[in-house]
């Protein structure tokens, strides 16, 4: 059995400074060490898939993340690992508890995932290893993980069997109190097309790093002009705000997330993490056309959701809901004068530009180009966050 702080120190020696994920009791010692370590940061996620998005964003921002997960959460991770981390070739380590291990009887809900976890990782083309029981073998494992990630440019997973890491209390500070953010609900009809809204975002700040959600949003952004500060999220629908948050926590540059209503609803919990992390340089632009445009225009549930109210409830510093072009322009301008995170929710018309091209640069290439752009500014880690728990 190895002390959690020794496990964390081994990964930290390889450059890890941000730890994110959904907790498991098997990993308490590592979580406590990450919280206590000066200069490190522990950022709890609302889902394991969100944690992968944050990790990808952290890597895009020039950082080195460590993802914590329970293997029951591997199902939540499959999509962002396969459709974003893989095509973009983003390497980061995953420390994953192995509940339902064949040699350690567990609860019924862990039985199947416990049996298939190593094979599932192999199907995802993610190399894995089991955490050793002896501290003397820890350094060689971490070296193997980093060598493999450097060679393959993909994540590496370390599976943690029951009793491998010594349990320890997790001492977490209470989150600081905050004033409630400012909320503005403005009327108006849907007159803007999505591409017209994107044009206004580009006009408001031509130097911002932009993370564009999957589907036609990224394609229209690329059509308007392919630039190195654009990250086109080709997969992992719903993770744009998580990726943007990971980037924003690593740079002083302004980071703009172009999200959609269907995508935002898919991982609405991301907004709680964005609010808790309080990234001052993050602007979350939600382009709400009320439909899944990329798949034929089927309706989303956005008509019964007040995204601006959700943002304020989650801790955003400001939220504006609007539709008129001038109101949208004013809302974008207002975000540059004070700390965020900010939400700008704009109701737009369904439909897209035709013909609509796809980005011509391979995801692995535009990911590295984007990383170079972001890291031209000094990298920083921002305000610590709150945490939750999973047994």
C-alpha positions in Angstrom: 0.0 0.0 0.0 1.3 3.4 -1.0 0.6 6.8 0.6 -1.5 9.1 -1.6 1.0 11.9 -1.3 3.7 9.7 -2.8 1.5 8.8 -5.7 0.7 12.5 -6.3 4.3 13.5 -5.9 5.3 11.0 -8.6 3.0 12.5 -11.1 3.8 16.0 -10.1 7.4 15.4 -10.7 6.4 14.9 -14.3 4.9 18.3 -14.5 1.3 17.8 -13.3 -0.2 20.9 -11.6 -3.9 20.5 -12.2 -5.9 17.5 -10.9 -9.5 17.2 -12.0 -12.1 14.5 -11.9 -14.9 12.9 -10.0 -13.7 11.5 -6.7 -13.6 7.9 -5.6 -12.9 6.7 -2.1 -10.0 4.6 -3.4 -8.3 7.9 -4.4 -8.8 10.0 -1.3 -5.1 10.0 -0.4 -4.3 11.5 -3.8 -7.1 14.1 -3.7 -6.0 15.2 -0.2 -2.4 15.6 -1.4 -3.4 17.6 -4.4 -5.5 19.9 -2.3 -2.7 20.4 0.2 0.2 20.8 -2.2 1.4 24.4 -2.7 1.1 25.5 -6.3 -1.2 22.6 -7.3 -4.9 22.8 -8.0 -7.7 20.3 -7.5 -10.8 21.1 -9.6 -13.8 18.8 -9.1 -15.8 18.0 -12.2 -19.5 17.2 -12.4 -18.8 14.2 -14.6 -15.8 12.2 -15.8 -16.5 13.3 -19.4 -16.3 16.9 -18.3 -13.0 16.2 -16.5 -11.6 14.9 -19.9 -12.7 18.2 -21.5 -11.0 20.2 -18.7 -7.9 18.1 -19.2 -7.8 18.6 -22.9 -8.2 22.4 -22.4 -5.5 22.4 -19.8 -3.1 20.7 -22.3 -4.2 23.1 -25.0 -3.2 25.9 -22.5 0.3 24.4 -22.1 -0.4 22.7 -18.8 -0.2 19.1 -17.6 -3.4 17.7 -16.1 -4.1 14.5 -14.1 -7.6 13.1 -14.4 -9.1 11.1 -11.5 -12.0 8.8 -12.0 -13.8 5.7 -10.8 -14.0 3.1 -13.4 -17.7 3.3 -13.3 -17.2 6.7 -14.9 -15.3 5.2 -17.9 -18.6 5.1 -19.7 -18.9 8.9 -19.3 -15.4 9.3 -20.7 -15.7 7.1 -23.8 -17.0 9.9 -26.1 -14.5 12.7 -25.3 -11.7 10.2 -25.2 -12.6 8.7 -28.6 -13.9 11.7 -30.5 -11.7 14.5 -29.2 -8.6 13.4 -27.3 -7.9 10.7 -29.9 -8.2 12.9 -33.1 -6.5 15.9 -31.4 -3.8 13.7 -30.0 -3.8 15.2 -26.5 -1.7 13.2 -23.9 -2.5 13.2 -20.2 -2.5 10.6 -17.4 -5.6 9.1 -15.9 -5.7 7.6 -12.4 -8.7 5.3 -12.3 -9.9 3.2 -9.4 -10.7 -0.4 -10.3 -14.0 -1.1 -8.6 -15.4 -4.6 -9.3 -11.9 -6.1 -9.7 -12.3 -9.8 -10.5 -10.3 -10.7 -7.4 -12.1 -8.3 -5.1 -15.9 -8.7 -4.8 -17.8 -5.4 -5.0 -21.3 -4.0 -5.4 -23.3 -5.4 -8.3 -23.2 -2.2 -10.3 -19.4 -2.5 -10.5 -19.3 -6.1 -11.7 -19.4 -5.6 -15.5 -17.2 -2.6 -15.7 -14.7 -4.2 -13.3 -14.5 -7.2 -15.6 -14.1 -5.2 -18.9 -12.2 -2.1 -17.8 -8.7 -3.1 -19.2 -10.3 -4.3 -22.4 -12.4 -1.1 -22.8 -9.2 1.0 -22.5 -7.5 -1.2 -25.1 -10.5 -0.7 -27.4 -10.0 3.0 -27.0 -6.3 2.6 -27.9 -5.3 3.8 -24.5 -2.4 2.0 -22.9 -2.8 1.1 -19.3 -1.0 -0.4 -16.3 -1.9 -1.3 -12.7 -0.6 0.8 -9.9 2.1 -1.2 -8.0 1.7 -2.0 -4.4 5.3 -1.1 -3.6 6.5 2.5 -3.6 9.9 1.5 -5.1 8.1 0.6 -8.3 6.1 3.8 -8.6 8.8 5.9 -10.3 9.3 3.4 -13.1 5.5 3.3 -13.7 5.2 7.1 -14.0 8.3 7.1 -16.3 6.6 4.5 -18.5 3.4 6.5 -18.6 5.2 9.7 -19.7 7.3 7.9 -22.3 4.2 6.3 -23.7 2.3 9.6 -23.8 5.2 11.4 -25.5 5.5 8.6 -28.1 1.8 8.1 -28.8 0.4 11.5 -28.0 -2.6 9.9 -26.3 -3.7 9.5 -22.7 -2.3 6.7 -20.4 -4.4 5.1 -17.7 -3.2 3.8 -14.4 -5.7 1.4 -12.8 -5.8 1.4 -9.0 -6.8 -1.9 -7.4 -8.6 -2.0 -4.0 -6.2 -1.3 -1.1 -3.4 0.1 -3.3 -3.4 3.6 -1.9 -3.6 4.3 1.8 -6.8 6.1 2.7 -6.4 9.6 4.2 -8.8 12.4 5.2 -9.5 15.0 2.6 -9.3 18.5 4.1 -11.0 21.0 1.9 -11.4 24.7 2.6 -14.8 26.2 2.5 -15.4 28.1 -0.8 -15.3 31.9 -0.3 -18.6 33.8 -0.4 -19.5 35.7 -3.5 -21.9 38.3 -4.6 -24.6 37.2 -6.9 -23.9 37.9 -10.5 -25.8 40.4 -12.7 -28.6 39.1 -14.8 -30.2 40.8 -17.8 -33.1 39.4 -19.8 -33.8 41.3 -23.0 -36.6 40.7 -25.5 -36.5 40.6 -29.3 -37.1 38.3 -32.2 -34.6 35.8 -33.6 -33.2 37.8 -36.5 -29.5 36.8 -36.4 -28.2 33.8 -38.3 -25.5 31.9 -36.5 -22.8 33.0 -38.9 -23.8 36.6 -38.3 -23.5 36.1 -34.6 -20.0 34.6 -35.0 -19.0 37.5 -37.2 -19.9 39.8 -34.3 -17.9 37.8 -31.8 -14.8 38.0 -34.1 -15.4 41.8 -34.5 -15.6 42.3 -30.7 -12.2 40.7 -30.0 -10.0 39.5 -32.8 -7.3 38.4 -30.5 -9.3 36.0 -28.3 -8.7 32.3 -28.2 -11.9 30.7 -29.4 -13.2 27.2 -28.6 -16.1 26.3 -31.0 -18.5 23.5 -30.2 -18.9 20.5 -32.5 -21.1 20.6 -35.6 -21.9 23.6 -37.7 -20.6 26.2 -35.3 -17.0 25.2 -35.8 -17.5 24.8 -39.5 -19.0 28.3 -39.9 -16.1 29.7 -37.8 -13.6 28.0 -40.1 -15.5 29.3 -43.2 -15.2 32.9 -42.0 -11.5 32.4 -41.8 -9.2 29.7 -40.4 -6.9 31.2 -37.8 -4.5 29.6 -35.3 -6.4 30.9 -32.3 -9.4 28.8 -33.3 -10.0 25.4 -31.8 -12.7 23.4 -33.6 -14.1 20.9 -31.3 -14.7 18.1 -33.8 -16.2 15.7 -31.2 -17.2 15.5 -27.5 -20.5 17.3 -27.9 -21.2 19.2 -24.7 -17.6 19.6 -23.7 -16.8 23.1 -25.2 -17.3 25.0 -22.0 -15.1 22.4 -20.1 -12.4 22.7 -22.8 -12.6 26.5 -22.7 -12.4 26.5 -18.9 -9.2 24.3 -19.0 -7.7 26.8 -21.4 -8.8 29.9 -19.5 -7.2 28.6 -16.3 -3.8 28.4 -18.0 -3.6 31.8 -19.8 -4.1 35.5 -19.3 -5.6 35.7 -22.8 -9.3 36.1 -23.3 -11.0 32.8 -24.0 -14.3 32.7 -25.8 -16.4 29.6 -26.0 -18.9 29.3 -28.8 -21.5 26.9 -27.6 -24.9 25.7 -28.8 -28.2 25.1 -26.9 -28.2 21.3 -27.6 -24.6 21.0 -26.7 -24.9 23.0 -23.5 -27.9 21.0 -22.4 -26.0 17.8 -22.9 -23.5 18.7 -20.2 -25.3 21.4 -18.2 -23.3 20.5 -15.2 -20.3 22.1 -16.8 -21.7 25.5 -16.0 -21.5 24.7 -12.3 -17.8 24.0 -12.7 -17.2 27.2 -14.7 -18.9 29.2 -12.1 -17.0 27.6 -9.2 -13.7 28.0 -11.0 -14.3 31.7 -11.5 -12.0 32.1 -14.6 -12.0 35.9 -15.0 -11.0 35.7 -18.7 -13.7 33.3 -19.9 -16.7 34.4 -22.0 -19.3 31.7 -22.7 -21.3 32.6 -25.8 -24.4 30.4 -26.2 -25.9 30.4 -29.7 -29.4 29.2 -29.1 -31.4 28.3 -32.3 -33.7 25.9 -30.5 -32.7 22.9 -32.7 -30.1 20.4 -33.5 -29.1 22.0 -36.7 -26.4 19.5 -37.7 -28.7 16.5 -37.6 -31.7 17.9 -39.5 -33.3 20.6 -37.2 -34.9 18.5 -34.5 -36.0 20.6 -31.5 -33.9 20.8 -28.3 -35.4 21.4 -24.9 -34.0 25.0 -24.9 -37.4 26.6 -25.1 -38.2 25.7 -21.5 -34.7 26.5 -20.1 -33.4 29.9 -19.0 -29.7 29.6 -19.6 -29.0 33.1 -18.2 -30.7 32.2 -14.9 -28.8 28.9 -14.8 -25.5 30.7 -15.3 -26.2 33.1 -12.4 -27.3 30.3 -10.2 -24.0 28.5 -11.0 -21.8 31.5 -10.1 -21.2 33.4 -13.3 -20.4 37.0 -12.7 -22.9 38.2 -15.4 -25.4 36.7 -17.8 -27.3 38.4 -20.6 -30.0 36.8 -22.7 -30.8 38.7 -25.9 -31.8 38.4 -29.5 -31.5 41.8 -31.2 -28.2 42.4 -33.0 -27.4 45.6 -31.2 -28.1 44.0 -27.8 -25.8 41.2 -28.6 -23.0 43.6 -29.6 -23.5 45.6 -26.4 -23.5 42.4 -24.3 -20.2 41.2 -25.9 -18.6 44.7 -25.3 -19.7 44.7 -21.7 -17.7 41.5 -21.0 -14.4 43.2 -21.7 -14.6 45.6 -18.8 -14.8 43.3 -15.8 -13.9 39.9 -14.6 -15.9 36.8 -15.6 -16.9 34.2 -16.2 -19.7 35.8 -18.4 -22.5 34.2 -20.3 -23.9 35.8 -23.4 -27.0 33.9 -24.5 -28.3 34.9 -27.9 -31.4 33.6 -29.5 -30.7 33.0 -33.2 -32.5 31.7 -36.3 -32.2 28.0 -37.2 -30.3 27.2 -40.4 -26.7 27.5 -41.6 -24.5 28.8 -44.4 -24.6 26.8 -47.6 -22.4 25.4 -48.9 -20.5 24.9 -45.6 -17.0 23.6 -45.6 -15.2 21.6 -42.9 -11.9 22.6 -41.4 -9.1 21.6 -43.7 -6.5 21.2 -41.0 -6.2 17.9 -39.2 -7.4 18.1 -35.5 -4.0 17.1 -34.2 -2.5 20.0 -36.2 -5.0 22.8 -35.2 -4.7 21.6 -31.6 -1.0 22.2 -31.6 -1.3 25.5 -33.5 -3.9 26.6 -31.0 -1.6 25.6 -28.1 1.2 27.6 -29.5 -1.0 30.7 -29.8 -2.3 30.4 -26.2 1.1 29.8 -24.6 2.6 32.9 -26.1 1.2 34.6 -23.1 2.5 33.7 -19.6 0.7 30.7 -18.2 -1.0 31.0 -14.8 -3.2 28.8 -12.6 -6.3 30.6 -11.3 -8.5 30.6 -8.2 -9.0 27.2 -6.4 -12.4 25.6 -6.7 -14.9 23.7 -4.6 -15.1 19.9 -4.5 -17.6 17.1 -4.3 -17.4 13.4 -3.6 -18.3 10.0 -4.9 -18.1 7.0 -2.7 
